[in-house]
Amino acid sequence: PPITPIPSIHLLCMYKKYITAFECARETYSLPPSIKITYHESSLAALEPGVSFDAIVSPANSFARMDGAFDDALSRVFSPQADYLGLTSVTQAAVYKEYRGFLPPGASLLVDMEGEEGKRVGLRKNDWGCRYLALCPSMKVPENVNWDREVVFESVWTLLAAIERHNRRMGEEGGEVEGKVIESVLMTPLATGVGLVSPEKWAAQTVLAIRQFVEA
């Protein structure tokens, strides 16, 4: 099958230490210069105007409950104003359909927020042009996952694979399938909050996953 390009990546980092760690890992592990990385030292709510991306990553738990940390920020952006759990109902419906309600840590699932369930719930539009939510759980429930040596690598790899499958399908169907190609994605550091993975470990695993995916 044809190889589709890696999407450009927007890294949303609340603190400079994550950007510093990623820059160090990028140099140490020789991330190909063709991979476009844009840093945003900001919260989602304070993201500078004019930024656009096709997909946004949820560092979700396996049950896709969107109410903690960055998932809380996502719910506040996308859920209907009168239904905070609207995004959760959409993500849980997608996880139940594809995985019987449990998305294992390290797996990734793309959710079309403009799909049937999103329209039923009435998810809100956004100024970023973002249509897809990528569920990338690094933990079953919020907990320390620093013991899991490769979960960040696995999450980033399966995210890239899910995007590649999606984009290939868009191309194969000649544009007849509803949706759009994912050319850019916004993500935060994975498992670095309650997961207690260090900035350095997150950055190294992320860079290695991207590089090895490109080389595969």
Order of alpha helices (4+ residues) and beta strands (2+ residues): beta-alpha-beta-beta-alpha-alpha-beta-alpha-beta-alpha-beta-alpha
